[in-house]
């Protein structure tokens, strides 16, 4: 049975469209997961920990092309299937500096999504929370004519712990509900934006909610606690927050780098101390970040927290360790990935049998070797381009009955379609190779 048989047309199209653009799909990653089975049980146990009110920190290391983004989205997809929320944040010196956690919180709310709502899911989550409060108040016997007061009391009760460190979180929620009830959409929108960490919100809206200024670094931690409470009460038992590409910290100014590394250490400590029940904090980085002098090793307490022994056989790496490594692709695993994509594509092709016969296993192996060869033999850099070219070939096979990729297709890798890492791996800007 091919992988595409039991897949919906919509799901298949979303995956294939993403690969056609050279991107990692946002969903359906279980269809492409090669070599991740060893992590499945541990990820399941860790997500169970979230659902029971615990928290998890994990670091994923791998070279460029090893599949870090794929892994994090695969994990996030598992979380969403359990009703959890997810957010993927790119660490950036200018846009999301890690030493300013208010910017991380802002990006979190911008990228917040659930199985039902795409980014930003902040408004539907907050609205669902107030609906739950109303239902809980009525169930507890509240008089419908006094429902507003009953909801206010429940709000204060549910956010009591959060309000001790971030009282403005609850104040903003009250302001949002009041403006929404009054039909003042503009004020409600502005207050919700402030709740999401957006700067420069109109002073009039802030006055309505009884808050001042913009969210700062220390307030952001309290707002994360508040968001986790709102998520849990509205039916989302956890949040997977991915901080991607932390290796960029190695390239920032020394003072900013040191502050960022200390912020990361602080976050790890807060997670382990149980301050964020329901949070799965996942960071990704290259080995150079974890082992190099300009990365985690620059701050001894952080290096100690991330320390993991990788000197042994990778087959026996501990998936439960605080840090895990992705070994990257081999030609064999690249071929397995190609087989999965081919079978998935064939399930929606006009003549499925022609896809399978023309793009056979031998051709997949040839294409994999060709793409890898033009990237200096670096298999780990090849998957994105390999899949993009594979989908291009299958599109032609599907549309043109006489098309034979062995006779009519020349592999061309142009500099304009390559990432920086891929360009560095190539020996020339443009190469044509007959398969």
Buried (B, 14 or more C-beta within 10 A) or exposed (E): EBBBEEBEEEBBEBBBEBBBEBEBBBBBBEBBBBBBEEBBEBBEEBBEBBBEEBBBBBBBBBBBBBBBBBBBBBBBBBBBEBBBBBBBBBBBBEEBBBBBBBBBBBBBBBBBBBBEBEBBBBBBBBBBBBEBBBEBBBEEEBEEEEBBEBBBBBBEEBBEBBBEBBBBBBBBBBBBBBBBEEEBEEBBBBBBBBBBBBEEBBEEBBEBBEBEEBBEBEBBBBBBBBBBBBBBBBBBBBBBBBBBBBBBBBEBEEEBBBBBBBBBBBBBBBBBEEBBBBBBBBBBBBBBBBBBEBBBBBBEBBBEBBEBEBEEEEEEBEBEBBBBBBBBBBBEBBBBBBBBBBBBBBBBBEEBEBBBEBBEEEBBBBBBBBBBBBBEEBBBBBBBBBBBBBBBBBBBBBEEEEBEBEEEBEBEBEEEBBBEBBBEBBEEEEBEEEB
